[in-house]
Amino acid sequence: MFDEIVNRKGTSCAKYDALETYFGYSNLQPLWVADMDFKTPDVINEAIIKRAQHGVYGYAKPSTKTYNLVKNWMSKRHSWQIDTSWISFCNGVVPAYSAAIEALSEEGDEIIVQTPVYFPLFNSVKHNNRKVVRNSLKENNGYYTMDLEDLKNKITSKSKILVLCSPHNPVGRLWKKEELEELAKICLENNLIIISDEIHADLVFDKFTPMASLSKEISNITLTLNSPGKTFNVAGLNCAYTICENKEIKEKLDKELAKRELNSINVFGFTALEAAYEFGEEWLEELKIYLKKNIDFTKNYLLKCNSKVQFFEPEATYLLWLNFKNTGLKHKEIKNMLFEKSQIALNDGRSFGVEGDSYFRLNCALPISELEKGLSKIVTYF
């Protein structure tokens, strides 16, 4: 089913229909936006069609079943025991993140972000008139780790929040339990709230550890953001949720979500979430096998073609952090060649932070035949 080529052009699809807007070219093969070119699972499509047949699409609210499905998903998939009272629904992880910054800090406060990282995680800080403090990850032959000594040195009396991207986008790290514990210890010692973006938690190739699952103490300082959007390719339905055990933090966030009118989700968002978490596990396991195959294929293809492009095999996500440094070209030269010669759209590494110089992010969640086409365009010039 993942080999099927689905024509997404002309469907108001940002990935395909906004190429000229974002890149200035309309003829690029799009391997950029982090959604998949696979059809959403049949169980979700069928649930949406059934709901649509009702014919009335009024305001929606989560049911007891909705809350319990999230609770059971966290327990079964990630061995994390939560209470349904910890859950708040919202219409997107990024909107919830922006609201959390407003709710849990003051203008001028410092928000620590571990770069290179998904760009809304620092753009939202700026938009809320807070100060971005970069705690750059350490890179060794493509493998990234946290620089905790640098983190300790950058914490001040104005530091209020540490942002964790787990699993990490774009470098593909699945943080080990020990790494998370060391990070949490620093946050506890310095009264930092942790906002943990865990939207890629289901797309892992080993055991995922939610930050808040480590201990009661750590849970009490952690706000978790999640959604079935990436896992089941339903990002356009704008259904997300937050999990927080700390009542004070949760109440502040809920108040801000209501203030921004972010706590209302369309009826199909709830429908998709319920179908995904109740019936989607078998599809997810098949998806992960296919994604791993695509990752291995990319690695072997680049090696076979003696390409100067390298990447560290991700431990999670379908995103490949391509390193073009061995080409000897400057970042702008690489970018121009990708667009004008290879005619391929990748996410610019610099958008993830200054550490992204000479890097570009490739989305490999597409039929392997289409992935091969894209890779052939890259190796022709790199």
VOROLO-705357 format. One record per residue (C-alpha): x, y, z; residue number from 1. Coordinates in nm, 4 decimals. Example, Ala and Ser with C-alpha at 12.3 -4.5 7.8 and 13.67 -1.06 7.14 Angstrom:
<u:1.2300 | v:-0.4500 | w:0.7800 | resi:1>
<u:1.3670 | v:-0.1060 | w:0.7140 | resi:2>
***
This chain:
<u:0.0000 | v:0.0000 | w:0.0000 | resi:1>
<u:0.2935 | v:0.2348 | w:0.0605 | resi:2>
<u:0.4156 | v:0.1851 | w:-0.2968 | resi:3>
<u:0.1048 | v:0.3534 | w:-0.4378 | resi:4>
<u:0.1764 | v:0.6915 | w:-0.5975 | resi:5>
<u:-0.0889 | v:0.9417 | w:-0.4949 | resi:6>
<u:-0.1238 | v:1.2593 | w:-0.7007 | resi:7>
<u:-0.1432 | v:1.5403 | w:-0.4438 | resi:8>
<u:-0.1162 | v:1.8285 | w:-0.6888 | resi:9>
<u:-0.4167 | v:2.0574 | w:-0.7059 | resi:10>
<u:-0.5477 | v:1.9557 | w:-0.3639 | resi:11>
<u:-0.4391 | v:2.2771 | w:-0.1846 | resi:12>
<u:-0.1429 | v:2.0753 | w:-0.0606 | resi:13>
<u:0.1344 | v:2.2967 | w:0.0753 | resi:14>
<u:0.4009 | v:2.0409 | w:-0.0082 | resi:15>
<u:0.3163 | v:2.0401 | w:-0.3800 | resi:16>
<u:0.1016 | v:2.3447 | w:-0.4539 | resi:17>
<u:0.3122 | v:2.6004 | w:-0.2671 | resi:18>
<u:0.6471 | v:2.5225 | w:-0.4289 | resi:19>
<u:0.6662 | v:2.8465 | w:-0.6258 | resi:20>
<u:0.5606 | v:3.0483 | w:-0.3216 | resi:21>
<u:0.8338 | v:2.9043 | w:-0.1002 | resi:22>
<u:1.1113 | v:2.8274 | w:-0.3483 | resi:23>
<u:1.0425 | v:3.0409 | w:-0.6548 | resi:24>
<u:1.0218 | v:2.7277 | w:-0.8699 | resi:25>
<u:0.7154 | v:2.5217 | w:-0.9577 | resi:26>
<u:0.8910 | v:2.2260 | w:-1.1207 | resi:27>
<u:1.0690 | v:2.0826 | w:-0.8160 | resi:28>
<u:1.0184 | v:1.7357 | w:-0.6757 | resi:29>
<u:0.8961 | v:1.8095 | w:-0.3208 | resi:30>
<u:1.0825 | v:1.6214 | w:-0.0497 | resi:31>
<u:1.0452 | v:1.8907 | w:0.2138 | resi:32>
<u:0.7273 | v:1.9429 | w:0.4241 | resi:33>
<u:0.7044 | v:1.6877 | w:0.7065 | resi:34>
<u:0.3934 | v:1.5069 | w:0.5971 | resi:35>
<u:0.3841 | v:1.1735 | w:0.4174 | resi:36>
<u:0.2915 | v:1.0958 | w:0.0577 | resi:37>
<u:0.1070 | v:0.7844 | w:0.1759 | resi:38>
<u:-0.2683 | v:0.7570 | w:0.2022 | resi:39>
<u:-0.4065 | v:0.7919 | w:0.5513 | resi:40>
<u:-0.5015 | v:0.4479 | w:0.6933 | resi:41>
<u:-0.8307 | v:0.3043 | w:0.5702 | resi:42>
<u:-0.9647 | v:0.2861 | w:0.9255 | resi:43>
<u:-0.9366 | v:0.6649 | w:0.9506 | resi:44>
<u:-1.0728 | v:0.7367 | w:0.6039 | resi:45>
<u:-1.3686 | v:0.5080 | w:0.6664 | resi:46>
<u:-1.4409 | v:0.6720 | w:1.0017 | resi:47>
<u:-1.4355 | v:1.0183 | w:0.8440 | resi:48>
<u:-1.6618 | v:0.9118 | w:0.5567 | resi:49>
<u:-1.9065 | v:0.7559 | w:0.8013 | resi:50>
<u:-1.9101 | v:1.0740 | w:1.0095 | resi:51>
<u:-1.9531 | v:1.2886 | w:0.6967 | resi:52>
<u:-2.2571 | v:1.0874 | w:0.5967 | resi:53>
<u:-2.4310 | v:1.2201 | w:0.9062 | resi:54>
<u:-2.4528 | v:1.5491 | w:0.7193 | resi:55>
<u:-2.4224 | v:1.7925 | w:1.0109 | resi:56>
<u:-2.0799 | v:1.9320 | w:1.1051 | resi:57>
<u:-2.1434 | v:2.1448 | w:1.4110 | resi:58>
<u:-1.9121 | v:2.2295 | w:1.6965 | resi:59>
<u:-1.7346 | v:1.9249 | w:1.8372 | resi:60>
<u:-1.6121 | v:1.8239 | w:2.1806 | resi:61>
<u:-1.4037 | v:1.5316 | w:2.3026 | resi:62>
<u:-1.5911 | v:1.2472 | w:2.4659 | resi:63>
<u:-1.4837 | v:1.0291 | w:2.7566 | resi:64>
<u:-1.3763 | v:0.7791 | w:2.4921 | resi:65>
<u:-1.1469 | v:1.0367 | w:2.3295 | resi:66>
<u:-0.9635 | v:1.1001 | w:2.6551 | resi:67>
<u:-0.9375 | v:0.7298 | w:2.7343 | resi:68>
<u:-0.7971 | v:0.6487 | w:2.3917 | resi:69>
<u:-0.5122 | v:0.8969 | w:2.4452 | resi:70>
<u:-0.4521 | v:0.7540 | w:2.7910 | resi:71>
<u:-0.4498 | v:0.3958 | w:2.6631 | resi:72>
<u:-0.2248 | v:0.4858 | w:2.3687 | resi:73>
<u:0.0373 | v:0.6311 | w:2.6007 | resi:74>
<u:0.0204 | v:0.3256 | w:2.8226 | resi:75>
<u:0.0376 | v:0.0664 | w:2.5469 | resi:76>
<u:0.2832 | v:0.2363 | w:2.3122 | resi:77>
<u:0.5105 | v:0.4133 | w:2.5597 | resi:78>
<u:0.4522 | v:0.2507 | w:2.9019 | resi:79>
<u:0.3459 | v:0.5890 | w:3.0384 | resi:80>
<u:0.0599 | v:0.5877 | w:3.2874 | resi:81>
<u:-0.1319 | v:0.9147 | w:3.2722 | resi:82>
<u:-0.4638 | v:1.0390 | w:3.4035 | resi:83>
<u:-0.7254 | v:1.1757 | w:3.1673 | resi:84>
<u:-0.7430 | v:1.4915 | w:3.3793 | resi:85>
<u:-0.3924 | v:1.5773 | w:3.2572 | resi:86>
<u:-0.5066 | v:1.6027 | w:2.8936 | resi:87>
<u:-0.6092 | v:1.9211 | w:2.7089 | resi:88>
<u:-0.7102 | v:1.9185 | w:2.3430 | resi:89>
<u:-0.6045 | v:2.1937 | w:2.1036 | resi:90>
<u:-0.5850 | v:2.2565 | w:1.7310 | resi:91>
<u:-0.2117 | v:2.2089 | w:1.6822 | resi:92>
<u:0.1184 | v:2.1390 | w:1.8552 | resi:93>
<u:0.2796 | v:2.4651 | w:1.7412 | resi:94>
<u:-0.0188 | v:2.6812 | w:1.8471 | resi:95>
<u:-0.0162 | v:2.5033 | w:2.1848 | resi:96>
<u:0.3576 | v:2.5635 | w:2.2145 | resi:97>
<u:0.3161 | v:2.9339 | w:2.1409 | resi:98>
<u:0.0352 | v:2.9559 | w:2.3970 | resi:99>
<u:0.2510 | v:2.7771 | w:2.6545 | resi:100>
<u:0.5302 | v:3.0303 | w:2.6146 | resi:101>
<u:0.2829 | v:3.3110 | w:2.6794 | resi:102>
<u:0.1248 | v:3.1295 | w:2.9737 | resi:103>
<u:0.4416 | v:3.0153 | w:3.1497 | resi:104>
<u:0.6806 | v:3.3073 | w:3.1068 | resi:105>
<u:0.6939 | v:3.6864 | w:3.0841 | resi:106>
<u:0.8118 | v:3.9145 | w:2.8053 | resi:107>
<u:1.1907 | v:3.9343 | w:2.8093 | resi:108>
<u:1.2321 | v:3.5950 | w:2.9774 | resi:109>
<u:1.4765 | v:3.3455 | w:2.8314 | resi:110>
<u:1.3615 | v:3.0293 | w:2.6559 | resi:111>
<u:1.6351 | v:2.7708 | w:2.5968 | resi:112>
<u:1.6186 | v:2.5852 | w:2.2649 | resi:113>
<u:1.8490 | v:2.3034 | w:2.1544 | resi:114>
<u:1.9491 | v:2.3795 | w:1.7976 | resi:115>
<u:1.9493 | v:2.2827 | w:1.5138 | resi:116>
<u:1.5806 | v:2.2248 | w:1.5675 | resi:117>
<u:1.2380 | v:2.2544 | w:1.4081 | resi:118>
<u:1.2219 | v:2.6284 | w:1.3382 | resi:119>
<u:0.8816 | v:2.7128 | w:1.4994 | resi:120>
<u:1.0393 | v:2.6150 | w:1.8313 | resi:121>
<u:1.2494 | v:2.9297 | w:1.8236 | resi:122>
<u:1.0340 | v:3.1469 | w:1.5958 | resi:123>
<u:0.7443 | v:3.1221 | w:1.8414 | resi:124>
<u:0.9725 | v:3.2450 | w:2.1177 | resi:125>
<u:1.0525 | v:3.5588 | w:1.9202 | resi:126>
<u:0.6886 | v:3.6138 | w:1.8253 | resi:127>
<u:0.5992 | v:3.6143 | w:2.1956 | resi:128>
<u:0.8693 | v:3.8722 | w:2.2732 | resi:129>
<u:1.0871 | v:3.6302 | w:2.4671 | resi:130>
<u:1.4606 | v:3.5792 | w:2.4240 | resi:131>
<u:1.5913 | v:3.2716 | w:2.2443 | resi:132>
<u:1.8926 | v:3.1133 | w:2.4154 | resi:133>
<u:2.0598 | v:2.8568 | w:2.1923 | resi:134>
<u:2.2017 | v:2.5466 | w:2.3553 | resi:135>
<u:2.3575 | v:2.3938 | w:2.0434 | resi:136>
<u:2.3742 | v:2.0170 | w:2.0159 | resi:137>
<u:2.7179 | v:1.8595 | w:1.9827 | resi:138>
<u:2.7896 | v:1.6771 | w:1.6573 | resi:139>
<u:3.0425 | v:1.3978 | w:1.6131 | resi:140>
<u:3.0541 | v:1.2279 | w:1.2712 | resi:141>
<u:2.6859 | v:1.2972 | w:1.2206 | resi:142>
<u:2.5768 | v:1.1809 | w:1.5667 | resi:143>
<u:2.4289 | v:1.4495 | w:1.7910 | resi:144>
<u:2.4297 | v:1.4697 | w:2.1703 | resi:145>
<u:2.3217 | v:1.7324 | w:2.4203 | resi:146>
<u:2.5824 | v:1.9801 | w:2.5418 | resi:147>
<u:2.4836 | v:1.9895 | w:2.9076 | resi:148>
<u:2.7883 | v:2.1871 | w:3.0194 | resi:149>
<u:2.6974 | v:2.4606 | w:2.7735 | resi:150>
<u:2.3412 | v:2.4457 | w:2.9031 | resi:151>
<u:2.4519 | v:2.4968 | w:3.2633 | resi:152>
<u:2.6630 | v:2.7958 | w:3.1610 | resi:153>
<u:2.3739 | v:2.9621 | w:2.9777 | resi:154>
<u:2.1093 | v:2.9404 | w:3.2490 | resi:155>
<u:2.0431 | v:3.2749 | w:3.4201 | resi:156>
<u:1.7825 | v:3.4192 | w:3.6547 | resi:157>
<u:1.5787 | v:3.5059 | w:3.3434 | resi:158>
<u:1.5726 | v:3.1473 | w:3.2153 | resi:159>
<u:1.2221 | v:3.0064 | w:3.2536 | resi:160>
<u:1.1666 | v:2.7274 | w:3.0001 | resi:161>
<u:1.3739 | v:2.4597 | w:2.8297 | resi:162>
<u:1.2335 | v:2.3287 | w:2.5022 | resi:163>
<u:1.2926 | v:1.9626 | w:2.4257 | resi:164>
<u:1.2335 | v:1.8132 | w:2.0816 | resi:165>
<u:1.1936 | v:1.4406 | w:2.1455 | resi:166>
<u:1.2478 | v:1.2562 | w:1.9171 | resi:167>
<u:1.4563 | v:1.5269 | w:1.7605 | resi:168>
<u:1.3668 | v:1.7001 | w:1.4358 | resi:169>
<u:1.5774 | v:1.7306 | w:1.2200 | resi:170>
<u:1.8750 | v:1.5257 | w:1.3477 | resi:171>
<u:1.6725 | v:1.2111 | w:1.4156 | resi:172>
<u:1.7974 | v:1.1372 | w:1.7665 | resi:173>
<u:1.5925 | v:0.9179 | w:1.9963 | resi:174>
<u:1.7114 | v:1.0444 | w:2.3322 | resi:175>
<u:1.8191 | v:0.7729 | w:2.5737 | resi:176>
<u:1.6594 | v:0.7545 | w:2.9158 | resi:177>
<u:1.9919 | v:0.8460 | w:3.0755 | resi:178>
<u:2.0267 | v:1.1554 | w:2.8585 | resi:179>
<u:1.6780 | v:1.2718 | w:2.9520 | resi:180>
<u:1.7460 | v:1.2128 | w:3.3216 | resi:181>
<u:2.0624 | v:1.4239 | w:3.3108 | resi:182>
<u:1.8780 | v:1.7024 | w:3.1319 | resi:183>
<u:1.5863 | v:1.6884 | w:3.3749 | resi:184>
<u:1.8199 | v:1.7051 | w:3.6720 | resi:185>
<u:1.9582 | v:2.0371 | w:3.5484 | resi:186>
<u:1.6070 | v:2.1713 | w:3.4921 | resi:187>
<u:1.4964 | v:2.0673 | w:3.8399 | resi:188>
<u:1.7993 | v:2.2307 | w:3.9991 | resi:189>
<u:1.7324 | v:2.5561 | w:3.8132 | resi:190>
<u:1.3514 | v:2.5726 | w:3.8336 | resi:191>
<u:1.3079 | v:2.5389 | w:3.4586 | resi:192>
<u:0.9815 | v:2.4213 | w:3.3079 | resi:193>
<u:1.0293 | v:2.1642 | w:3.0308 | resi:194>
<u:0.8122 | v:2.1860 | w:2.7200 | resi:195>
<u:0.8580 | v:1.8549 | w:2.5403 | resi:196>
<u:0.7504 | v:1.8352 | w:2.1763 | resi:197>
<u:0.6890 | v:1.4619 | w:2.1281 | resi:198>
<u:0.4919 | v:1.4678 | w:1.8032 | resi:199>
<u:0.7275 | v:1.2124 | w:1.6418 | resi:200>
<u:0.7136 | v:0.9751 | w:1.9418 | resi:201>
<u:0.5381 | v:0.6960 | w:1.7530 | resi:202>
<u:0.7799 | v:0.7048 | w:1.4579 | resi:203>
<u:1.0734 | v:0.5466 | w:1.6377 | resi:204>
<u:1.2884 | v:0.2432 | w:1.5671 | resi:205>
<u:1.3559 | v:0.1626 | w:1.9322 | resi:206>
<u:1.1912 | v:0.2257 | w:2.2676 | resi:207>
<u:1.0721 | v:0.5842 | w:2.3193 | resi:208>
<u:1.0789 | v:0.7390 | w:2.6667 | resi:209>
<u:0.8414 | v:1.0299 | w:2.7324 | resi:210>
<u:1.0196 | v:1.2919 | w:2.9399 | resi:211>
<u:0.7353 | v:1.3151 | w:3.1931 | resi:212>
<u:0.7340 | v:0.9377 | w:3.2445 | resi:213>
<u:1.0727 | v:0.9395 | w:3.4185 | resi:214>
<u:0.9469 | v:1.0316 | w:3.7658 | resi:215>
<u:0.6759 | v:1.2158 | w:3.9540 | resi:216>
<u:0.9197 | v:1.4997 | w:4.0171 | resi:217>
<u:1.0051 | v:1.5386 | w:3.6490 | resi:218>
<u:0.6421 | v:1.5031 | w:3.5446 | resi:219>
<u:0.5616 | v:1.7948 | w:3.7730 | resi:220>
<u:0.7789 | v:2.0340 | w:3.5675 | resi:221>
<u:0.6965 | v:1.8954 | w:3.2214 | resi:222>
<u:0.4368 | v:1.9967 | w:2.9644 | resi:223>
<u:0.4111 | v:1.7411 | w:2.6828 | resi:224>
<u:0.2827 | v:1.8261 | w:2.3349 | resi:225>
<u:0.1607 | v:1.5550 | w:2.0991 | resi:226>
<u:-0.0740 | v:1.4670 | w:1.8142 | resi:227>
<u:-0.1606 | v:1.1789 | w:1.5809 | resi:228>
<u:-0.0823 | v:1.4183 | w:1.2937 | resi:229>
<u:0.2642 | v:1.2932 | w:1.1972 | resi:230>
<u:0.2029 | v:0.9297 | w:1.2895 | resi:231>
<u:-0.1088 | v:0.8811 | w:1.0776 | resi:232>
<u:-0.0636 | v:1.1612 | w:0.8202 | resi:233>
<u:-0.3603 | v:1.3665 | w:0.9426 | resi:234>
<u:-0.1767 | v:1.6910 | w:1.0207 | resi:235>
<u:-0.4255 | v:1.8887 | w:0.8107 | resi:236>
<u:-0.7073 | v:1.7958 | w:1.0506 | resi:237>
<u:-0.5469 | v:2.0036 | w:1.3277 | resi:238>
<u:-0.6086 | v:1.7762 | w:1.6226 | resi:239>
<u:-0.3477 | v:1.7843 | w:1.8978 | resi:240>
<u:-0.3289 | v:1.7576 | w:2.2737 | resi:241>
<u:-0.1144 | v:1.8459 | w:2.5723 | resi:242>
<u:-0.0428 | v:1.6324 | w:2.8775 | resi:243>
<u:0.0539 | v:1.7877 | w:3.2106 | resi:244>
<u:0.0301 | v:1.6484 | w:3.5625 | resi:245>
<u:0.1044 | v:1.9824 | w:3.7302 | resi:246>
<u:-0.2361 | v:2.1451 | w:3.7902 | resi:247>
<u:-0.0972 | v:2.4984 | w:3.8105 | resi:248>
<u:0.0881 | v:2.4691 | w:3.4784 | resi:249>
<u:-0.2111 | v:2.3036 | w:3.3129 | resi:250>
<u:-0.4545 | v:2.5697 | w:3.4360 | resi:251>
<u:-0.2307 | v:2.8489 | w:3.3070 | resi:252>
<u:-0.2043 | v:2.6802 | w:2.9681 | resi:253>
<u:-0.5760 | v:2.6042 | w:2.9478 | resi:254>
<u:-0.6534 | v:2.9678 | w:3.0199 | resi:255>
<u:-0.4215 | v:3.0818 | w:2.7388 | resi:256>
<u:-0.5590 | v:2.8230 | w:2.4959 | resi:257>
<u:-0.9089 | v:2.9542 | w:2.5664 | resi:258>
<u:-0.7911 | v:3.3147 | w:2.5322 | resi:259>
<u:-0.6469 | v:3.2384 | w:2.1879 | resi:260>
<u:-0.9507 | v:3.0258 | w:2.0888 | resi:261>
<u:-0.7238 | v:2.7261 | w:2.0337 | resi:262>
<u:-0.9262 | v:2.4774 | w:2.2351 | resi:263>
<u:-1.1843 | v:2.4080 | w:1.9649 | resi:264>
<u:-1.1171 | v:2.1203 | w:1.7238 | resi:265>
<u:-1.3207 | v:2.0355 | w:1.4152 | resi:266>
<u:-1.5330 | v:1.7228 | w:1.4222 | resi:267>
<u:-1.3134 | v:1.5332 | w:1.1758 | resi:268>
<u:-1.0059 | v:1.5921 | w:1.3901 | resi:269>
<u:-1.1628 | v:1.4054 | w:1.6804 | resi:270>
<u:-1.2944 | v:1.1386 | w:1.4449 | resi:271>
<u:-0.9458 | v:1.0790 | w:1.3032 | resi:272>
<u:-0.7789 | v:1.0677 | w:1.6446 | resi:273>
<u:-1.0251 | v:0.8147 | w:1.7791 | resi:274>
<u:-0.9982 | v:0.5878 | w:1.4756 | resi:275>
<u:-0.6183 | v:0.6112 | w:1.4762 | resi:276>
<u:-0.5700 | v:0.5305 | w:1.8422 | resi:277>
<u:-0.8336 | v:0.2565 | w:1.8467 | resi:278>
<u:-0.7600 | v:0.0763 | w:1.5204 | resi:279>
<u:-0.4354 | v:0.2164 | w:1.3734 | resi:280>
<u:-0.1597 | v:0.0120 | w:1.5379 | resi:281>
<u:-0.1261 | v:-0.2542 | w:1.2689 | resi:282>
<u:-0.0921 | v:0.0103 | w:0.9973 | resi:283>
<u:0.1655 | v:0.1976 | w:1.2071 | resi:284>
<u:0.3845 | v:-0.1094 | w:1.2456 | resi:285>
<u:0.3775 | v:-0.1669 | w:0.8694 | resi:286>
<u:0.4581 | v:0.1996 | w:0.8118 | resi:287>
<u:0.7661 | v:0.1826 | w:1.0343 | resi:288>
<u:0.8972 | v:-0.1176 | w:0.8405 | resi:289>
<u:0.8553 | v:0.0720 | w:0.5136 | resi:290>
<u:1.0183 | v:0.3888 | w:0.6491 | resi:291>
<u:1.3158 | v:0.1887 | w:0.7732 | resi:292>
<u:1.3450 | v:0.0315 | w:0.4289 | resi:293>
<u:1.3476 | v:0.3772 | w:0.2692 | resi:294>
<u:1.6141 | v:0.5005 | w:0.5099 | resi:295>
<u:1.8354 | v:0.1985 | w:0.4365 | resi:296>
<u:1.7732 | v:0.2394 | w:0.0642 | resi:297>
<u:1.8838 | v:0.6040 | w:0.0784 | resi:298>
<u:2.1996 | v:0.5173 | w:0.2686 | resi:299>
<u:2.2950 | v:0.2390 | w:0.0272 | resi:300>
<u:2.2060 | v:0.4449 | w:-0.2807 | resi:301>
<u:2.4343 | v:0.7310 | w:-0.1794 | resi:302>
<u:2.7166 | v:0.4883 | w:-0.1016 | resi:303>
<u:2.6712 | v:0.3001 | w:-0.4288 | resi:304>
<u:2.6850 | v:0.6238 | w:-0.6264 | resi:305>
<u:2.9900 | v:0.7510 | w:-0.4342 | resi:306>
<u:2.7947 | v:1.0634 | w:-0.3456 | resi:307>
<u:2.9612 | v:1.3256 | w:-0.1308 | resi:308>
<u:2.6326 | v:1.3686 | w:0.0553 | resi:309>
<u:2.6209 | v:1.1946 | w:0.3924 | resi:310>
<u:2.3725 | v:1.1465 | w:0.6736 | resi:311>
<u:2.3560 | v:0.9688 | w:1.0056 | resi:312>
<u:2.0874 | v:0.7021 | w:1.0024 | resi:313>
<u:1.8037 | v:0.8453 | w:1.2154 | resi:314>
<u:1.6835 | v:0.6617 | w:1.5245 | resi:315>
<u:1.3373 | v:0.8120 | w:1.4731 | resi:316>
<u:1.1253 | v:1.0082 | w:1.2221 | resi:317>
<u:1.1244 | v:0.9888 | w:0.8418 | resi:318>
<u:1.3465 | v:1.2967 | w:0.8142 | resi:319>
<u:1.7053 | v:1.2720 | w:0.6901 | resi:320>
<u:1.9556 | v:1.5411 | w:0.7884 | resi:321>
<u:2.1722 | v:1.5503 | w:0.4761 | resi:322>
<u:2.5282 | v:1.6789 | w:0.5130 | resi:323>
<u:2.6707 | v:1.8451 | w:0.2002 | resi:324>
<u:2.9983 | v:1.9644 | w:0.3567 | resi:325>
<u:3.2150 | v:1.7239 | w:0.1595 | resi:326>
<u:3.1031 | v:1.8857 | w:-0.1654 | resi:327>
<u:3.3270 | v:2.1819 | w:-0.0873 | resi:328>
<u:3.0481 | v:2.4170 | w:-0.1913 | resi:329>
<u:2.9126 | v:2.7069 | w:0.0084 | resi:330>
<u:2.5609 | v:2.6807 | w:0.1465 | resi:331>
<u:2.4100 | v:2.9156 | w:-0.1100 | resi:332>
<u:2.5813 | v:2.7284 | w:-0.3938 | resi:333>
<u:2.4384 | v:2.3984 | w:-0.2691 | resi:334>
<u:2.0938 | v:2.5518 | w:-0.2406 | resi:335>
<u:2.1020 | v:2.6955 | w:-0.5910 | resi:336>
<u:2.2237 | v:2.3694 | w:-0.7376 | resi:337>
<u:1.9491 | v:2.1718 | w:-0.5651 | resi:338>
<u:1.6837 | v:2.4005 | w:-0.7108 | resi:339>
<u:1.8256 | v:2.4800 | w:-1.0528 | resi:340>
<u:2.0100 | v:2.1580 | w:-1.1419 | resi:341>
<u:1.8694 | v:1.8741 | w:-0.9324 | resi:342>
<u:1.5258 | v:2.0383 | w:-0.9329 | resi:343>
<u:1.4439 | v:1.9053 | w:-0.5901 | resi:344>
<u:1.2902 | v:2.0813 | w:-0.2897 | resi:345>
<u:1.4543 | v:2.0126 | w:0.0464 | resi:346>
<u:1.4222 | v:2.2095 | w:0.3690 | resi:347>
<u:1.7077 | v:2.4581 | w:0.4071 | resi:348>
<u:1.9268 | v:2.3540 | w:0.6996 | resi:349>
<u:1.9852 | v:2.7142 | w:0.8028 | resi:350>
<u:1.6158 | v:2.7480 | w:0.8854 | resi:351>
<u:1.6805 | v:2.5102 | w:1.1771 | resi:352>
<u:1.9542 | v:2.7329 | w:1.3177 | resi:353>
<u:2.3036 | v:2.8499 | w:1.2315 | resi:354>
<u:2.4240 | v:2.4941 | w:1.2951 | resi:355>
<u:2.2425 | v:2.3914 | w:0.9771 | resi:356>
<u:2.4975 | v:2.5454 | w:0.7407 | resi:357>
<u:2.5624 | v:2.3010 | w:0.4526 | resi:358>
<u:2.2751 | v:2.0784 | w:0.5674 | resi:359>
<u:1.9370 | v:2.0155 | w:0.4058 | resi:360>
<u:1.6481 | v:1.8044 | w:0.5369 | resi:361>
<u:1.4971 | v:1.5337 | w:0.3179 | resi:362>
<u:1.1594 | v:1.3706 | w:0.3827 | resi:363>
<u:1.1776 | v:1.0021 | w:0.2821 | resi:364>
<u:0.8128 | v:0.9169 | w:0.3591 | resi:365>
<u:0.7090 | v:0.8462 | w:0.0020 | resi:366>
<u:0.6933 | v:0.5479 | w:-0.2356 | resi:367>
<u:1.0401 | v:0.4047 | w:-0.2825 | resi:368>
<u:1.0179 | v:0.4493 | w:-0.6604 | resi:369>
<u:0.9671 | v:0.8236 | w:-0.6104 | resi:370>
<u:1.2428 | v:0.8347 | w:-0.3501 | resi:371>
<u:1.4817 | v:0.6774 | w:-0.6007 | resi:372>
<u:1.3912 | v:0.9462 | w:-0.8554 | resi:373>
<u:1.4743 | v:1.2164 | w:-0.6043 | resi:374>
<u:1.8013 | v:1.0575 | w:-0.5006 | resi:375>
<u:1.9079 | v:1.0190 | w:-0.8642 | resi:376>
<u:1.8620 | v:1.3939 | w:-0.9083 | resi:377>
<u:2.0843 | v:1.4591 | w:-0.6063 | resi:378>
<u:2.3709 | v:1.2254 | w:-0.6961 | resi:379>
<u:2.3851 | v:1.3569 | w:-1.0515 | resi:380>
<u:2.5258 | v:1.6833 | w:-0.9175 | resi:381>
<u:2.6564 | v:1.5878 | w:-0.5750 | resi:382>
***
